[in-house]
Amino acid sequence: MNSLERGETQREIRAMPSEGLIAGIKNRVLQTLARWMPGPFTFRVWAHRMRGVAMGTRVHVAPDVMIETAYPHWVSIGNNVQLGTRCMILAHMHSLPPKGSPKSYVSVRIEDDAYIGPGAIILPNVRIGRGAVVTAGSVVSRSVPPMTMVQGNPAQAVARCGVALTWDTPLKTFYLNLKPLEPRPSGVNSVDPQWGFKADSGSS
């Protein structure tokens, strides 16, 4: 087998799974309805579940939220999660097909009690830990540890959350229990192999 044939074989193996016409139309119609119809705890959640997104209980979906158009079943969202207005969750890029079985593959996993702020962008192959907070407008390209607030583009850990920012949590209570992180000295390796970066220095 010459190099050209090997390249063609690799492209076939690593190709993105095809999206059927009927399924594609269904996903886009339901996505559009979910963006604008009322019902943040009811209709919008139902519509995304019908598309294939795995969603737990008491998930709040604000207006104009975009969740993976082509492969919604690659997104898993836990219980008591809040998705802020105009946030976007991307589960694939055309040059990064899944390594495992497309049917069981999960690209973006948002765990219980997480808060995704307005306008935030969640990129493929990340996990948002339990109780984590992604502030408005942040771009998440690496996994976020539990009970950690991240901010910026790319998102970086800025604080530890003493309590989760759920729908029932008073904002004042959340801020009073927030512990800012000290900036790390330059040159210090702060990468965690599980999460992509450390959330704190080990102090409680």
Backbone as JSON, one array per atom type, in Angstrom:
{
  "sequence": "MNSLERGETQREIRAMPSEGLIAGIKNRVLQTLARWMPGPFTFRVWAHRMRGVAMGTRVHVAPDVMIETAYPHWVSIGNNVQLGTRCMILAHMHSLPPKGSPKSYVSVRIEDDAYIGPGAIILPNVRIGRGAVVTAGSVVSRSVPPMTMVQGNPAQAVARCGVALTWDTPLKTFYLNLKPLEPRPSGVNSVDPQWGFKADSGSS",
  "N": [[0.85, -1.2, 0.0], [0.71, 2.12, -1.0], [1.72, 5.5, -0.03], [-0.31, 7.31, -0.7], [-2.6, 5.67, -0.82], [-2.66, 4.8, 1.83], [-3.19, 7.22, 3.1], [-5.76, 7.76, 2.13], [-7.16, 5.6, 3.28], [-6.87, 6.17, 6.02], [-8.34, 8.54, 6.15], [-10.87, 7.56, 5.61], [-11.32, 5.93, 7.84], [-11.24, 7.8, 9.91], [-13.3, 9.48, 9.37], [-16.04, 11.75, 9.82], [-19.14, 10.7, 11.28], [-22.0, 10.18, 9.22], [-24.73, 12.48, 8.76], [-28.08, 12.02, 8.69], [-30.63, 13.14, 6.38], [-33.35, 13.5, 7.26], [-33.04, 13.32, 10.06], [-31.32, 15.46, 10.41], [-32.91, 17.67, 9.66], [-34.92, 17.46, 11.61], [-33.38, 17.88, 13.98], [-32.58, 20.55, 13.62], [-34.99, 21.97, 13.41], [-36.12, 21.5, 15.95], [-34.08, 22.61, 17.49], [-34.28, 25.33, 16.76], [-36.87, 25.92, 17.71], [-36.45, 25.47, 20.44], [-34.73, 27.54, 21.04], [-36.29, 29.85, 21.04], [-38.91, 29.48, 21.99], [-41.09, 29.68, 24.9], [-40.58, 28.37, 28.28], [-38.28, 27.47, 30.07], [-37.64, 25.42, 31.88], [-39.15, 23.4, 30.94], [-40.45, 23.11, 28.05], [-38.16, 23.78, 26.45], [-36.17, 22.1, 27.48], [-37.37, 19.62, 26.96], [-37.4, 19.72, 24.13], [-34.66, 19.66, 23.46], [-33.98, 17.19, 24.55], [-35.47, 15.54, 22.85], [-34.01, 15.92, 20.58], [-31.79, 14.47, 21.19], [-29.97, 15.15, 23.14], [-28.59, 14.34, 26.25], [-30.13, 14.96, 29.21], [-30.43, 15.9, 32.61], [-32.47, 16.3, 35.57], [-34.36, 19.27, 36.45], [-33.02, 21.16, 34.8], [-32.11, 24.29, 33.58], [-32.76, 26.11, 30.77], [-31.89, 28.87, 29.12], [-33.07, 31.59, 26.92], [-32.16, 31.41, 23.41], [-30.08, 29.57, 23.48], [-27.56, 27.5, 22.14], [-27.08, 24.2, 21.32], [-24.96, 21.88, 20.16], [-25.5, 21.24, 16.9], [-25.34, 19.19, 14.84], [-24.64, 16.69, 16.07], [-26.18, 16.12, 18.58], [-26.45, 14.09, 20.48], [-23.96, 13.7, 21.48], [-23.63, 15.24, 23.66], [-23.84, 15.61, 27.15], [-25.74, 16.47, 29.92], [-26.03, 17.22, 33.31], [-27.92, 17.14, 36.44], [-29.78, 19.97, 37.74], [-28.5, 21.98, 36.3], [-27.58, 25.14, 34.9], [-28.03, 26.89, 31.94], [-26.93, 29.69, 30.44], [-28.24, 32.64, 28.74], [-27.77, 32.68, 25.26], [-25.51, 31.06, 25.34], [-23.19, 28.64, 23.99], [-22.73, 25.32, 22.98], [-20.43, 23.21, 21.68], [-19.89, 20.14, 20.19], [-18.34, 18.92, 18.33], [-15.71, 19.13, 15.85], [-14.93, 19.49, 12.42], [-12.48, 18.36, 11.73], [-11.85, 16.74, 13.82], [-12.84, 13.94, 14.47], [-14.65, 11.48, 16.48], [-12.8, 9.18, 18.56], [-13.67, 6.77, 19.52], [-16.6, 4.65, 19.48], [-19.13, 6.23, 17.64], [-21.76, 6.14, 18.56], [-21.79, 5.78, 21.34], [-20.21, 7.8, 22.2], [-19.24, 10.64, 24.1], [-18.74, 13.96, 23.95], [-18.91, 16.49, 25.2], [-19.38, 16.92, 28.56], [-21.39, 18.01, 31.06], [-21.52, 18.37, 34.41], [-23.55, 17.78, 37.42], [-25.2, 20.61, 38.93], [-23.73, 22.61, 37.72], [-22.94, 25.86, 36.32], [-23.41, 27.69, 33.47], [-22.51, 30.6, 32.07], [-24.08, 33.53, 30.47], [-23.56, 33.81, 26.98], [-21.27, 32.24, 26.99], [-18.89, 29.93, 25.57], [-18.59, 26.56, 24.96], [-16.21, 24.34, 24.07], [-15.41, 21.36, 22.06], [-14.72, 18.09, 23.58], [-14.47, 18.42, 26.42], [-14.97, 18.48, 29.98], [-17.19, 19.73, 32.32], [-16.94, 20.21, 35.62], [-18.72, 19.12, 38.63], [-20.76, 21.58, 40.07], [-19.23, 23.64, 39.03], [-18.47, 26.92, 37.69], [-18.89, 28.79, 34.85], [-18.03, 31.82, 33.7], [-19.73, 34.68, 32.21], [-19.38, 34.99, 28.71], [-17.02, 33.56, 28.53], [-14.59, 31.29, 27.07], [-14.37, 27.96, 26.89], [-11.92, 25.67, 26.62], [-10.64, 23.64, 27.81], [-11.04, 21.04, 30.27], [-12.96, 21.67, 33.25], [-12.39, 21.8, 36.69], [-14.33, 20.43, 39.49], [-16.47, 22.64, 41.4], [-15.26, 25.1, 40.77], [-14.56, 28.35, 39.57], [-14.29, 29.67, 36.35], [-12.86, 31.91, 33.93], [-12.63, 34.06, 31.08], [-10.82, 34.06, 27.88], [-8.58, 32.0, 26.58], [-10.59, 30.14, 28.96], [-9.72, 30.45, 32.37], [-8.95, 29.24, 35.66], [-10.23, 31.1, 38.33], [-11.32, 31.27, 40.84], [-12.44, 29.48, 43.79], [-15.44, 27.76, 44.43], [-17.52, 28.01, 47.16], [-20.12, 27.23, 47.52], [-22.5, 25.75, 45.29], [-23.68, 27.42, 42.34], [-26.68, 27.32, 41.9], [-30.09, 27.32, 40.61], [-31.6, 27.89, 42.85], [-29.87, 29.12, 44.62], [-29.1, 31.95, 46.47], [-27.65, 34.87, 45.08], [-26.03, 36.5, 46.64], [-25.25, 34.76, 48.7], [-23.71, 32.96, 47.23], [-21.55, 34.63, 46.36], [-20.45, 35.37, 48.84], [-19.3, 33.02, 49.62], [-17.3, 32.57, 47.84], [-13.96, 32.0, 46.91], [-11.27, 33.69, 45.93], [-8.53, 32.8, 43.77], [-4.99, 32.79, 44.17], [-2.72, 34.38, 41.96], [-0.58, 32.38, 39.91], [2.98, 31.95, 40.08], [5.05, 32.94, 37.32], [6.16, 30.51, 35.0], [5.68, 28.32, 36.59], [4.53, 25.04, 36.58], [1.26, 24.38, 36.13], [-0.43, 22.48, 35.21], [-2.87, 20.02, 35.25], [-3.19, 16.57, 34.75], [-5.7, 15.36, 34.56], [-7.71, 17.34, 34.48], [-6.71, 19.43, 32.96], [-5.85, 21.85, 34.0], [-4.8, 23.04, 37.24], [-7.04, 23.69, 39.93], [-6.61, 24.83, 42.39], [-4.18, 25.4, 45.0], [-4.12, 23.36, 46.71], [-4.87, 24.08, 49.19], [-7.46, 24.46, 51.63]],
  "CA": [[0.0, 0.0, 0.0], [1.52, 3.33, -1.07], [1.36, 6.55, 0.93], [-1.6, 7.88, -1.08], [-3.64, 4.74, -0.4], [-2.73, 4.84, 3.29], [-3.86, 8.45, 3.47], [-7.19, 7.59, 1.85], [-7.69, 4.68, 4.28], [-6.97, 6.88, 7.29], [-9.44, 9.49, 6.06], [-12.1, 6.81, 5.71], [-11.47, 5.46, 9.22], [-11.42, 8.93, 10.81], [-14.34, 10.37, 8.84], [-17.16, 12.03, 10.71], [-20.35, 9.94, 10.93], [-22.93, 10.93, 8.37], [-25.96, 12.98, 9.37], [-29.19, 11.8, 7.77], [-31.41, 14.32, 6.03], [-34.51, 13.65, 8.15], [-32.54, 13.61, 11.4], [-30.76, 16.81, 10.4], [-34.02, 18.62, 9.66], [-35.54, 17.37, 12.93], [-32.51, 18.54, 14.96], [-32.55, 21.99, 13.41], [-36.3, 22.51, 13.75], [-36.25, 21.49, 17.41], [-33.12, 23.58, 18.0], [-34.86, 26.66, 16.57], [-37.98, 26.07, 18.66], [-35.9, 25.54, 21.8], [-34.07, 28.83, 21.22], [-37.18, 31.0, 21.15], [-40.16, 29.18, 22.67], [-41.02, 29.77, 26.37], [-40.47, 27.1, 28.99], [-36.87, 27.15, 30.33], [-37.52, 24.14, 32.59], [-40.09, 22.43, 30.37], [-40.42, 22.88, 26.61], [-36.79, 23.82, 25.9], [-35.5, 20.86, 27.9], [-37.99, 18.54, 26.18], [-36.97, 19.8, 22.73], [-33.28, 19.19, 23.36], [-34.0, 15.74, 24.77], [-35.96, 14.94, 21.62], [-32.9, 15.98, 19.63], [-30.81, 13.47, 21.57], [-29.13, 15.61, 24.24], [-28.87, 13.72, 27.54], [-30.34, 16.02, 30.21], [-30.96, 15.46, 33.89], [-33.66, 16.98, 36.08], [-34.24, 20.69, 36.82], [-32.08, 21.9, 33.95], [-32.67, 25.57, 33.14], [-32.23, 26.5, 29.46], [-32.29, 30.25, 28.83], [-33.32, 31.82, 25.49], [-31.1, 31.49, 22.4], [-28.99, 28.63, 23.76], [-27.24, 26.61, 21.02], [-26.44, 22.96, 21.73], [-24.49, 21.0, 19.08], [-26.54, 21.04, 15.9], [-25.27, 17.95, 14.06], [-24.52, 15.49, 16.89], [-26.62, 16.48, 19.93], [-26.28, 12.96, 21.39], [-22.6, 13.74, 22.02], [-23.64, 16.18, 24.79], [-24.5, 15.1, 28.35], [-25.93, 17.54, 30.9], [-26.51, 16.63, 34.55], [-29.05, 17.72, 37.16], [-29.66, 21.32, 38.31], [-27.56, 22.77, 35.5], [-28.11, 26.35, 34.29], [-27.41, 27.31, 30.69], [-27.27, 31.09, 30.3], [-28.66, 33.16, 27.45], [-26.85, 32.7, 24.13], [-24.32, 30.21, 25.45], [-23.06, 27.72, 22.87], [-22.02, 24.08, 23.29], [-20.0, 22.54, 20.46], [-19.41, 18.79, 20.51], [-17.47, 18.36, 17.28], [-15.11, 19.94, 14.8], [-14.87, 18.6, 11.26], [-11.19, 17.68, 11.65], [-11.63, 15.98, 15.05], [-13.88, 12.93, 14.67], [-14.47, 10.7, 17.72], [-11.88, 8.05, 18.48], [-14.41, 5.55, 19.83], [-17.85, 4.44, 18.77], [-19.93, 7.46, 17.61], [-23.04, 5.97, 19.26], [-21.6, 5.91, 22.79], [-19.26, 8.87, 22.42], [-19.67, 11.89, 24.74], [-17.7, 14.96, 23.76], [-19.05, 17.51, 26.24], [-20.13, 16.44, 29.72], [-21.6, 19.05, 32.08], [-21.97, 17.64, 35.58], [-24.61, 18.36, 38.24], [-25.08, 21.89, 39.63], [-22.85, 23.55, 37.01], [-23.55, 27.09, 35.82], [-22.78, 28.19, 32.26], [-22.98, 31.97, 31.98], [-24.52, 34.04, 29.18], [-22.55, 34.03, 25.94], [-20.1, 31.36, 27.1], [-18.72, 28.93, 24.51], [-17.97, 25.32, 25.42], [-15.65, 23.65, 22.91], [-15.47, 19.89, 22.18], [-13.8, 17.27, 24.37], [-14.26, 18.96, 27.75], [-15.91, 18.14, 31.05], [-17.4, 20.79, 33.31], [-17.13, 19.47, 36.86], [-19.88, 19.4, 39.48], [-20.76, 22.87, 40.76], [-18.33, 24.62, 38.4], [-19.1, 28.12, 37.14], [-18.24, 29.4, 33.68], [-18.56, 33.18, 33.69], [-20.28, 35.17, 30.94], [-18.47, 35.29, 27.61], [-15.79, 32.76, 28.57], [-14.42, 30.24, 26.07], [-13.81, 26.81, 27.6], [-11.25, 24.74, 25.72], [-10.11, 22.56, 28.64], [-11.98, 20.63, 31.31], [-13.03, 22.54, 34.43], [-12.56, 21.01, 37.91], [-15.53, 20.71, 40.28], [-16.53, 23.77, 42.33], [-14.25, 26.06, 40.33], [-15.02, 29.38, 38.64], [-13.33, 29.99, 35.3], [-13.18, 33.17, 33.27], [-11.71, 34.53, 30.05], [-10.62, 33.35, 26.62], [-9.27, 30.78, 27.04], [-11.02, 30.2, 30.36], [-8.74, 30.09, 33.4], [-9.51, 29.19, 37.01], [-10.03, 32.36, 39.07], [-11.84, 31.19, 42.21], [-13.07, 28.26, 44.26], [-16.83, 28.01, 44.83], [-17.88, 27.36, 48.43], [-21.42, 26.62, 47.27], [-22.82, 25.74, 43.87], [-24.57, 28.48, 41.9], [-27.86, 26.7, 41.3], [-31.24, 28.22, 40.46], [-32.13, 28.24, 44.18], [-28.83, 29.72, 45.44], [-29.05, 33.42, 46.42], [-26.37, 35.34, 44.54], [-25.21, 37.0, 47.75], [-24.67, 33.59, 49.36], [-22.65, 32.44, 46.36], [-20.39, 35.52, 46.4], [-19.84, 35.33, 50.17], [-18.56, 31.77, 49.76], [-16.35, 32.48, 46.74], [-12.58, 32.22, 47.37], [-10.38, 33.96, 44.79], [-7.26, 32.09, 43.73], [-3.82, 33.63, 44.0], [-2.04, 34.15, 40.67], [0.58, 31.49, 39.99], [4.22, 32.54, 39.56], [5.35, 32.56, 35.95], [7.07, 29.37, 34.87], [5.25, 27.19, 37.41], [3.66, 24.12, 35.85], [-0.01, 24.24, 36.83], [-1.29, 21.6, 34.42], [-3.33, 18.78, 35.86], [-3.44, 15.65, 33.64], [-7.1, 14.99, 34.45], [-8.6, 18.45, 34.18], [-6.13, 20.39, 32.04], [-5.16, 22.81, 34.84], [-5.16, 22.9, 38.64], [-8.0, 24.69, 40.37], [-6.11, 25.51, 43.57], [-2.87, 24.94, 45.41], [-4.28, 22.29, 47.68], [-5.37, 24.61, 50.47], [-8.92, 24.42, 51.73]],
  "C": [[0.88, 1.25, 0.0], [0.98, 4.4, -0.12], [0.01, 7.17, 0.6], [-2.75, 7.0, -0.64], [-3.8, 4.73, 1.11], [-3.46, 6.09, 3.77], [-5.36, 8.37, 3.25], [-7.84, 6.7, 2.88], [-7.87, 5.36, 5.62], [-8.12, 7.87, 7.28], [-10.78, 8.78, 6.18], [-12.37, 6.38, 7.15], [-11.85, 6.62, 10.14], [-12.51, 9.89, 10.34], [-15.43, 10.58, 9.88], [-18.35, 11.17, 10.31], [-21.32, 10.8, 10.14], [-24.17, 11.35, 9.15], [-27.09, 12.83, 8.35], [-30.0, 13.06, 7.54], [-32.56, 14.55, 7.0], [-34.08, 14.02, 9.56], [-32.0, 15.03, 11.48], [-31.84, 17.87, 10.43], [-34.69, 18.65, 11.04], [-34.71, 18.12, 13.97], [-32.58, 20.05, 14.84], [-33.89, 22.65, 13.73], [-36.47, 22.59, 15.27], [-35.28, 22.48, 18.06], [-33.68, 25.0, 17.91], [-36.01, 26.91, 17.54], [-37.46, 26.25, 20.09], [-35.25, 26.9, 22.06], [-35.07, 29.93, 21.57], [-38.49, 30.72, 21.87], [-40.01, 29.36, 24.18], [-40.88, 28.38, 26.98], [-39.04, 26.68, 29.26], [-36.65, 25.83, 31.06], [-38.33, 23.04, 31.92], [-39.88, 22.22, 28.88], [-39.0, 22.84, 26.06], [-36.01, 22.56, 26.25], [-36.05, 19.68, 27.1], [-37.48, 18.53, 24.75], [-35.55, 19.29, 22.56], [-33.17, 17.69, 23.64], [-34.46, 15.01, 23.52], [-34.89, 14.95, 20.53], [-31.84, 14.92, 19.93], [-29.86, 13.9, 22.67], [-29.55, 14.9, 25.53], [-28.96, 14.82, 28.59], [-30.94, 15.43, 31.47], [-32.21, 16.24, 34.27], [-33.34, 18.42, 36.46], [-33.11, 21.4, 36.07], [-32.79, 23.16, 33.45], [-31.98, 25.98, 31.85], [-32.76, 27.88, 29.12], [-32.53, 30.43, 27.33], [-32.04, 31.83, 24.66], [-29.88, 30.64, 22.74], [-28.81, 27.7, 22.55], [-26.51, 25.39, 21.54], [-26.21, 22.11, 20.5], [-25.56, 20.62, 18.05], [-26.51, 19.65, 15.27], [-25.31, 16.69, 14.91], [-24.92, 15.78, 18.34], [-26.46, 15.35, 20.94], [-24.86, 12.86, 21.93], [-22.49, 14.7, 23.21], [-24.42, 15.56, 25.95], [-24.54, 16.2, 29.4], [-26.61, 16.95, 32.13], [-27.71, 17.34, 35.14], [-28.73, 19.14, 37.63], [-28.65, 22.19, 37.58], [-28.28, 23.99, 34.94], [-27.31, 26.69, 33.04], [-27.86, 28.73, 30.38], [-27.6, 31.49, 28.87], [-27.5, 33.2, 26.44], [-25.55, 31.95, 24.37], [-24.35, 29.18, 24.32], [-22.23, 26.51, 23.29], [-21.72, 23.37, 21.98], [-19.4, 21.19, 20.82], [-18.52, 18.2, 19.43], [-16.84, 19.48, 16.46], [-14.84, 18.99, 13.64], [-13.57, 17.82, 11.16], [-10.89, 16.83, 12.88], [-12.76, 14.99, 15.28], [-13.63, 12.14, 15.94], [-13.55, 9.52, 17.51], [-12.6, 6.73, 18.73], [-15.65, 5.41, 18.97], [-18.68, 5.72, 18.79], [-21.22, 7.36, 18.41], [-22.92, 6.19, 20.76], [-20.69, 7.07, 23.17], [-19.92, 10.07, 23.11], [-18.51, 12.87, 24.65], [-17.72, 16.01, 24.86], [-19.93, 16.95, 27.36], [-20.18, 17.56, 30.76], [-22.24, 18.4, 33.29], [-22.98, 18.44, 36.41], [-24.2, 19.72, 38.82], [-24.13, 22.88, 38.95], [-23.65, 24.75, 36.5], [-22.74, 27.57, 34.61], [-23.34, 29.57, 31.99], [-23.38, 32.39, 30.58], [-23.36, 34.24, 28.21], [-21.31, 33.16, 26.04], [-20.08, 30.36, 25.95], [-17.98, 27.74, 25.09], [-17.5, 24.55, 24.19], [-15.63, 22.14, 23.12], [-14.42, 19.31, 23.12], [-13.46, 17.9, 25.72], [-15.31, 18.42, 28.71], [-15.99, 19.3, 32.02], [-17.79, 20.1, 34.61], [-18.34, 19.93, 37.67], [-19.72, 20.75, 40.17], [-19.83, 23.91, 40.17], [-19.13, 25.77, 37.82], [-18.26, 28.64, 35.99], [-18.84, 30.79, 33.52], [-18.95, 33.62, 32.28], [-19.18, 35.46, 29.93], [-17.19, 34.48, 27.6], [-15.78, 31.69, 27.48], [-13.67, 29.08, 26.72], [-13.23, 25.82, 26.59], [-10.61, 23.57, 26.46], [-11.11, 22.24, 29.74], [-11.85, 21.51, 32.56], [-13.24, 21.67, 35.67], [-13.85, 21.34, 38.64], [-15.36, 21.94, 41.17], [-15.45, 24.82, 42.04], [-14.89, 27.07, 39.39], [-13.92, 29.65, 37.63], [-13.82, 31.21, 34.54], [-12.17, 33.43, 32.17], [-11.69, 33.67, 28.81], [-9.12, 33.22, 26.37], [-9.57, 30.86, 28.53], [-9.94, 29.7, 31.3], [-9.43, 30.09, 34.76], [-9.2, 30.48, 37.75], [-10.5, 32.27, 40.51], [-12.37, 29.79, 42.5], [-14.46, 28.6, 44.77], [-17.12, 27.26, 46.14], [-19.23, 26.68, 48.35], [-21.68, 26.66, 45.77], [-23.8, 26.85, 43.53], [-25.74, 27.86, 41.14], [-28.98, 27.74, 41.19], [-31.74, 28.71, 41.81], [-31.11, 28.93, 45.08], [-28.89, 31.24, 45.35], [-27.67, 33.88, 45.96], [-25.45, 35.86, 45.64], [-24.52, 35.85, 48.48], [-23.53, 33.01, 48.54], [-21.4, 33.3, 46.45], [-19.68, 35.49, 47.75], [-19.0, 34.07, 50.37], [-17.53, 31.55, 48.64], [-14.95, 32.83, 47.24], [-11.67, 32.44, 46.16], [-9.07, 33.2, 44.9], [-6.12, 33.08, 43.54], [-3.18, 33.34, 42.64], [-0.81, 33.27, 40.86], [1.83, 32.2, 39.45], [4.46, 32.07, 38.13], [6.36, 31.42, 35.92], [6.68, 28.17, 35.69], [4.28, 26.33, 36.61], [2.39, 23.89, 36.64], [-0.97, 23.3, 36.11], [-1.61, 20.33, 35.18], [-3.7, 17.81, 34.74], [-4.91, 15.27, 33.48], [-7.95, 16.14, 33.94], [-8.02, 19.45, 33.2], [-5.42, 21.52, 32.78], [-5.61, 22.59, 36.27], [-6.11, 24.02, 39.04], [-7.48, 25.45, 41.6], [-4.77, 24.89, 43.94], [-2.91, 23.86, 46.45], [-4.77, 22.77, 49.03], [-6.88, 24.58, 50.47], [-9.46, 25.79, 52.09]]
}
